[in-house]
Amino acid sequence: MTATTISAPRVSPPAPSWRARLVPLVPLGLIAWLALLLADHPAISRYGISALTLAMCAGMVAANTLPREWIAPLSPGMQVARHHLLRLGVALYGLRLTFGSIAALGLAGIVAPLLMLVATLLVGTWIGSTVFGLSRRDAILVSTGSAVCGAAAAIAMSQVVRTDDKQTAVAVATVVLFGTVGMLLYPYLYELATQHWHWAVSERMFGIYTGSTLHEVAQVIAAGKMISDPTADAAVVSKMVRVLALGPLLLVMAFWPGASWNARKGEAAGGTMRGILKSVPWFAVGFVAVMAVNSGGFVPQGWKPSLVALDNWLLACAMLAIGLQTRIGELLRAGRKPLALAGVLFVFLMVGGAALCAAMA
């Protein structure tokens, strides 16, 4: 009779308590507050550098110069800032907008982001699988991050097409890298187009262009604010169109006929649907709800300055956390083929988005 060895079940480490998460958030909050103060200083504000960009760049400098053991204790607070504070900040951004401001964007504010989403997903999947030799799942994963809303979309899609953690991490790295480049590049593109080439590009249309083509929500807000508040407002509305399209896109992909991950196959349907519901960007729904409250005039005017200041601080905390988790060396080692695909899509978004917005102007 042979003995049967029963291995003990693997127990996941307990999640940090909320106290352990909130205490490291204190120094992050202080640095974000300092970024807000510096951004208002005349020596910095004259260059159009927003507090969000300052916070992001400060985090990136620290992440790529300081020893990791110095930053590691802040990790629980960084997770709270990157996920919870960012989502709350995006939802509260609706206080700056009304449904009238959406109507002012016109048809371009809705059509441009949706067309770019579909085109980027189709082009990326085709180029990734035929030119770069990636699997269909990997090509879809990278393309989704570029087409919809960055890392969050890539992670959500990974639950539908069932990729492993390494594939997901690579896809996330690509959108973080090129989204960061775009965040810093877009304000200079606007200056180049309007002041050197003398193109008739309005702040409103450049905001639509930014929201239709840049990767992460936080990057869209930061890039828009480096130009002007009206640009940032138009960019956020345009970006929210893409974000709200994530839910329907996940459903379409889950039930795509003939796909190996098709949710109708066997017992996988229930798990996939649960994953989709978890991945729905509820913060975008919150953004619409807050905007509806603001449109109805239910927010007292005396409250708005304080709420907007709070929102700026929340977003600055999130940008700082994103910067602290961005290590250039790790991003460049993510994988040549996915990085190449993300680079092609970055150029496609910039050029194709510019052509589309110019045609709709």
Secondary structure, DSSP 8 states (H G I E B T S, - for coil): -----------------HHHHHTTHHHHHHHHHHHHHHHTSHHHHTTT--HHHHHHHHHHHHHHHS-HHHHGGGHHHHHIIIIIIHHHHHHHGGGG--HHHHHHH-THHHHHHHHHHHHHHHHHHHHHHHTS---HHHHHHHHHHHHTTTHHHHHHHHHHHT--HHHHHHHHHHHHHHHHHHHHHHHHHHHIIIIIS-----HHHHHHHHHHH-S-HHHHHHHHHTT-HHHHHHHHHHHHHHHHTHHHHHHHHHT-TT-TT-TTSTTHHHHHHHHHHHHS-HHHHHHHHHHHHHHTT-S-TTTHHHHHHHHHHHHHHHHHHHHHT--HHHHHTS-HHHHHHHHHHHHHHHHHHHHHHHHH-
